[in-house]
Amino acid sequence: MNKPFQFKEFSINQDQCAMKIGTDGVLLGAWSSIESNPFSILDIGAGTGVLSLMLAQRSDAQVIEALEIDDKAYEQCVDNFEQSPWNDRLFCYHASLEEFAEEMDDQYELIICNPPFYSGDYKTENARRDLARFQDAMPFEHLLESISTLLSKNGLFSVVIPFSEEEKFITLAKQFNLFTKRILHVRGNPSADIKRSLIEFSFLQSNIEVSELIIETSRHQYTENYIRLTRYFYLKM
């Protein structure tokens, strides 16, 4: 029996999900801005539902909706929502982003996404893991086009992508009138290359705020900034 992943205020079952809880998702859930007190939040490609649950813990948003196409991940996400302290505010749709964007008239004040990454060169024998992880399941153009219809005019969109894709993603986003507002570059340790980019977009052009996060100075010796960002979630922080 797979044990749940235990956070401070909720737990996650993930044995049915191709993509497990990882640093990328936790950083995005902790970093995404809620300063504007969003009423409605959308989590695209929810997986376990961890991003939605983190935002439920952090915010007073009354509508937190998630989207998951994989059957088993969808069922697990629904179960994780139901077991949480915020089950009255959380709802998961079983649909593709394309179907959802076409059928929904609602717009969201915050949209979050930890999208599939790797290109086709890295495909494995596990089709479900590939679906969760590969760009051809959710091409960036397709994602950004949907965001441009689902995001409210003053809303924010937050995403985590490989640093190598940052320039391409930002250029594509501009084609949909989505402009970079904040960027967080993530390194595993002080001598490591930048591995991830967390990027926040809006329809409003502004000065771009760029910062850097180093996760650990040596094995399991976490930096103050990393602890400050994740301490409301991880048990040992």
C-alpha positions as CSV (number, residue, x, y, z in Angstrom):
1,M,0.0,0.0,0.0
2,N,1.4,3.4,-1.0
3,K,1.5,5.8,1.8
4,P,0.0,9.3,1.3
5,F,2.3,12.2,0.9
6,Q,1.7,14.2,4.1
7,F,1.8,18.0,4.1
8,K,1.2,20.1,7.1
9,E,-2.5,20.7,6.5
10,F,-3.5,18.0,4.0
11,S,-2.3,14.7,2.5
12,I,-2.1,13.5,-1.0
13,N,-2.6,10.0,-2.4
14,Q,-0.6,9.6,-5.6
15,D,-0.4,5.8,-6.3
16,Q,-2.8,6.3,-9.3
17,C,-1.0,9.3,-10.8
18,A,1.8,9.0,-13.4
19,M,3.5,12.2,-12.1
20,K,4.2,12.2,-8.4
21,I,4.6,15.1,-6.0
22,G,7.8,17.0,-7.0
23,T,9.7,20.1,-6.1
24,D,8.4,21.9,-9.3
25,G,4.8,21.7,-8.3
26,V,5.4,22.6,-4.6
27,L,7.5,25.6,-5.6
28,L,4.8,26.8,-8.1
29,G,2.0,26.4,-5.5
30,A,4.0,28.3,-2.9
31,W,5.3,31.1,-5.2
32,S,2.1,31.9,-7.2
33,S,0.8,35.3,-6.2
34,I,-2.5,35.7,-4.3
35,E,-1.9,39.3,-3.5
36,S,-5.0,40.3,-5.5
37,N,-7.2,37.9,-3.4
38,P,-8.4,35.9,-6.3
39,F,-12.0,34.7,-6.1
40,S,-11.6,32.0,-8.8
41,I,-8.6,29.8,-9.6
42,L,-8.0,27.2,-12.3
43,D,-5.4,24.4,-12.1
44,I,-4.7,23.0,-15.6
45,G,-3.4,19.4,-15.7
46,A,-4.0,18.9,-12.0
47,G,-2.5,15.4,-11.5
48,T,-2.8,14.7,-7.8
49,G,-4.4,18.1,-7.2
50,V,-1.5,19.4,-5.2
51,L,-1.5,22.9,-6.7
52,S,-5.2,23.4,-6.1
53,L,-4.8,22.1,-2.5
54,M,-1.9,24.5,-1.8
55,L,-3.9,27.4,-3.2
56,A,-6.9,26.4,-1.1
57,Q,-4.7,26.5,2.0
58,R,-3.1,29.8,1.0
59,S,-6.1,31.8,-0.2
60,D,-9.7,32.6,0.4
61,A,-10.7,31.8,-3.2
62,Q,-14.2,30.5,-3.3
63,V,-13.9,28.7,-6.7
64,I,-10.9,26.4,-7.2
65,E,-11.3,24.3,-10.2
66,A,-9.0,21.7,-11.7
67,L,-8.7,20.0,-15.0
68,E,-7.3,16.5,-15.5
69,I,-7.6,14.3,-18.7
70,D,-6.1,11.0,-17.4
71,D,-8.9,8.8,-15.9
72,K,-7.0,7.4,-12.9
73,A,-5.4,10.8,-12.1
74,Y,-8.8,12.5,-12.3
75,E,-10.3,9.9,-9.9
76,Q,-7.4,10.4,-7.4
77,C,-7.6,14.2,-7.7
78,V,-11.3,14.1,-6.8
79,D,-10.6,11.8,-3.9
80,N,-7.8,14.1,-2.6
81,F,-10.1,17.0,-2.8
82,E,-12.9,15.2,-0.9
83,Q,-10.5,14.2,1.9
84,S,-9.2,17.8,2.3
85,P,-10.3,20.5,4.7
86,W,-11.4,22.6,1.7
87,N,-13.6,20.1,-0.1
88,D,-16.4,22.6,-0.4
89,R,-14.2,24.9,-2.6
90,L,-12.5,22.4,-4.8
91,F,-13.9,20.8,-8.0
92,C,-12.1,18.7,-10.7
93,Y,-13.3,18.4,-14.3
94,H,-12.5,15.3,-16.4
95,A,-11.8,16.9,-19.8
96,S,-9.1,18.0,-22.2
97,L,-8.0,21.7,-22.1
98,E,-9.4,22.2,-25.6
99,E,-12.9,20.9,-24.7
100,F,-12.9,22.9,-21.5
101,A,-11.8,26.2,-23.1
102,E,-14.5,25.8,-25.8
103,E,-17.3,25.1,-23.4
104,M,-16.5,27.4,-20.5
105,D,-17.8,30.9,-20.4
106,D,-16.3,31.6,-17.0
107,Q,-12.9,33.3,-16.6
108,Y,-10.4,32.9,-13.7
109,E,-8.5,35.4,-11.7
110,L,-5.5,33.0,-11.3
111,I,-4.5,30.1,-13.5
112,I,-1.7,27.8,-12.6
113,C,-0.1,25.0,-14.6
114,N,2.8,22.6,-14.2
115,P,2.7,21.5,-17.9
116,P,4.2,18.5,-19.7
117,F,7.8,19.1,-20.5
118,Y,10.0,16.8,-22.5
119,S,9.9,16.6,-26.3
120,G,9.3,13.3,-28.1
121,D,13.0,12.2,-28.0
122,Y,12.6,11.0,-24.4
123,K,9.5,8.8,-24.8
124,T,9.4,5.8,-22.5
125,E,7.4,2.6,-22.6
126,N,4.9,4.0,-20.1
127,A,2.2,5.8,-22.1
128,R,0.5,7.3,-19.0
129,R,3.7,8.8,-17.7
130,D,4.5,10.1,-21.2
131,L,1.0,11.7,-21.4
132,A,1.7,13.5,-18.1
133,R,5.2,14.6,-19.0
134,F,5.4,15.3,-22.7
135,Q,4.8,18.5,-24.6
136,D,2.8,16.9,-27.4
137,A,0.0,16.1,-24.9
138,M,-0.3,19.9,-24.3
139,P,1.7,22.0,-26.8
140,F,2.7,25.4,-25.4
141,E,0.8,27.2,-28.2
142,H,-2.4,25.3,-27.3
143,L,-1.9,26.0,-23.6
144,L,-1.3,29.7,-24.1
145,E,-4.2,30.1,-26.5
146,S,-6.6,28.6,-24.0
147,I,-5.1,30.8,-21.2
148,S,-5.9,33.8,-23.3
149,T,-9.6,33.0,-23.3
150,L,-9.9,31.6,-19.7
151,L,-7.9,34.4,-17.9
152,S,-9.8,37.4,-16.6
153,K,-8.5,40.8,-17.9
154,N,-6.7,41.6,-14.6
155,G,-5.8,38.0,-13.9
156,L,-2.5,36.2,-13.5
157,F,-1.2,33.0,-15.0
158,S,1.7,31.2,-13.3
159,V,3.7,28.3,-14.8
160,V,6.8,26.2,-14.2
161,I,8.9,25.2,-17.2
162,P,12.5,24.1,-18.0
163,F,14.8,27.1,-18.1
164,S,15.8,26.0,-21.6
165,E,12.2,26.7,-22.8
166,E,11.9,30.1,-21.1
167,E,12.7,32.3,-24.0
168,K,10.5,30.4,-26.4
169,F,7.6,30.3,-24.0
170,I,7.8,34.1,-23.3
171,T,7.9,34.9,-27.0
172,L,4.9,32.7,-27.7
173,A,3.0,34.2,-24.8
174,K,3.4,37.7,-26.3
175,Q,1.5,36.5,-29.4
176,F,-1.5,36.0,-27.1
177,N,-1.0,39.4,-25.4
178,L,0.3,37.7,-22.2
179,F,3.3,39.6,-20.8
180,T,5.9,38.5,-18.3
181,K,5.5,40.0,-14.8
182,R,7.8,37.9,-12.6
183,I,10.4,35.2,-13.1
184,L,12.0,33.0,-10.5
185,H,15.1,31.0,-11.7
186,V,15.7,27.8,-9.7
187,R,19.0,26.2,-9.1
188,G,19.5,22.9,-7.1
189,N,22.7,24.2,-5.4
190,P,24.9,27.3,-5.8
191,S,27.2,25.7,-8.5
192,A,24.4,24.1,-10.5
193,D,22.9,25.5,-13.7
194,I,19.5,27.1,-13.6
195,K,17.1,24.2,-14.0
196,R,13.6,25.7,-13.9
197,S,11.8,28.9,-14.6
198,L,8.7,29.9,-12.7
199,I,7.0,32.6,-14.7
200,E,4.0,34.9,-14.0
201,F,2.1,36.5,-16.8
202,S,-0.7,39.1,-17.2
203,F,-2.4,41.0,-19.9
204,L,-0.9,44.2,-18.5
205,Q,2.7,45.2,-19.5
206,S,5.0,46.0,-16.6
207,N,8.6,45.9,-15.5
208,I,9.7,42.3,-15.1
209,E,10.9,41.3,-11.6
210,V,13.5,38.6,-11.9
211,S,14.8,36.7,-8.9
212,E,16.7,33.4,-8.1
213,L,16.1,30.6,-5.7
214,I,18.8,28.1,-4.7
215,I,17.3,25.0,-3.1
216,E,20.1,23.6,-1.0
217,T,23.7,24.5,-0.1
218,S,24.6,20.8,0.3
219,R,22.6,17.6,0.5
220,H,19.5,18.3,2.6
221,Q,21.0,21.6,3.8
222,Y,18.2,23.9,2.6
223,T,18.6,27.6,2.0
224,E,16.7,30.1,4.1
225,N,14.8,31.3,1.0
226,Y,13.7,27.8,0.1
227,I,12.6,27.1,3.7
228,R,10.7,30.5,3.8
229,L,8.9,29.6,0.6
230,T,7.9,26.0,1.5
231,R,7.6,26.0,5.3
232,Y,3.8,26.2,5.4
233,F,3.6,22.9,3.5
234,Y,6.5,20.5,4.1
235,L,6.4,18.8,7.5
236,K,10.1,19.2,8.2
237,M,10.5,22.8,7.2
